[in-house]
Amino acid sequence: MPTNGLHQVLRIQFGLVNDTDRYLTAEGFGFKVNASAPSLKRKQTWVLEPDPGQGSAVLLRSSHLGRYLSAEEDGRVACQAEQPGRDCRFLVLPQPDGRWALQSEPHGRFFGGTEDQLSCFATAISPAELWTVHLAIHPQAHLLSVSRRRYVHLCPQEDEMAADGDKPWGVDALLTLIFRSRRYCLKSCDSRYLRSDGCLVWEPEPRACYTLEFKAGKLAFKDCDGRYLAPVGPAGTLKAGRNTRPSKDELFDLEESHPQVVLVAANHRYVSVRQGVNVSANQDDELDHETFLMQIDQETKKCTFYSSTGGYWTLVTHGGIQATATQVSANTMFEMEWRGRRVALKASNGRYVCMKKNGQLAAISDFVGKDEEFTLKLINRPILVLRGLDGFVCHRRGSNQLDTNRSVYDVFHLSFSDGAYQIRGRGGGFWYTGSHGSVCSDGERPEDFVFEFRERGRLAIRARSGKYLRGGASGLLRADADAPAGTALWEY
């Protein structure tokens, strides 16, 4: 497995919600803090850091300001410290209902309050000193067991989840964190929830809900009985063990889930590395050797394709394409040109990748024709969560329209057809474009949307009108953007 950024641990960012459903906010003016915001945006996002002294205390840093929360002896709080001092150290005390109490380590007082009346002076924990943790990261990721160094994935044959994968390969390795009633559920790629006894269930029942705990930058999942999820036995079955305190066995990393794709050439066959190092369009099935992990460079917007055999596509002598590179370089980068339902790939020699008569791929074409066009299918997002610049996409209450600025998210289901996707929401209704570019979610018949992977972790969605979906000033999802940029890009 390459180590040059292919699988990266996500930096855990979150919001803290008080008893009146308002988020802890760090203001730039005067470095004051309040709990007035109704939703989770940049100013409401925090990062938990371990205490450099290796104690049990933690530091709370504002993602927005890059400064640390502090509490003085008289209870005054601010987010001004550029470097963490003694007053920045807090103890996190998880409560039975999943909320946190934050206690100043040097002063022993508890942090809480409402609106702009926040302080760290309470001698006991009341509802005003309790905070709900709301993750601000995209909720679809891979889960890595710290002790076993194995990835969690769905095992359909055994009807369980297990931490036994060397690589997060295929759709089975995708997990979606569902925020529900102040706790989190682990949702598998087939839309089932992990219960603490290791069973998979279709509804998020109480035993399938967990309190998140953080330890040295790692995650632990505590069930309703106070026990923690861990890989158990030789198979690594994921279930709650006996421990009531998290050790290394109960800790996990969340890692970014890059798109995994298959490509179909003009001969209607899958691009594959099944028969050696040469990348060829010669297979009838989409299996491991036909699946490629696609990563987009944030600066150049070019992409790499990494194969299940452990090599990147790379340009070789005479324009050939082989899956042999172990590091990213100029020859492993390909520029994507979106052509409706198809995509063309331009290699570092300035020429387009085409399918030769024997099925092998080579970058030898100066123009795009049928042999230079490929159908690209995303395979590891059967369920989809979208987040834009203003928040997540979610059904609007009492309406068939969609909000784009919510702190909570809805999970949508994808199906694929000839280079386009159909999106289903709550109740099985399909997305479709209505009058004046509105996007509705209660269609009886599917409408095709084209996904264009434009940036690292972000895509643009093109409607049948040719316009792109964007989040408007009204907070409604609309298909009226002319370019795939800004509010028309979606984290997925």
Secondary structure by P-SEA (a helix, b strand, c coil): cccccccccccbbbbbbcccccccccccccccccccccccccccbbbbbcccccccbbbbbbccccbbbbbcccccccccccccccccbbbbbbccccbbbbbccccccccccccccccccccccccccbbbbbbccccbbbbbcccccbbbbbbccccccccccccccccccbbbbbbcccbbbbbcccccccccccccccccccccbbbbbbcccbbbbbccccccccccccccccccccccccccccbbbbbbbcccccccccccccccccccccccccccccccccbbbbbbccccccccccccccccccccccccccccccccccccbbbbbbcccbbbbbccccbbbbbcccccccccccccccccbbbbbbccccbbbbbcccbbbbbccccccccccccbbbbbbbbbcccbbbbbcccbbbbbbcccccccccccbbbbbbbbbccccbbbbbccccbbbbbccccccccccccccccccccc
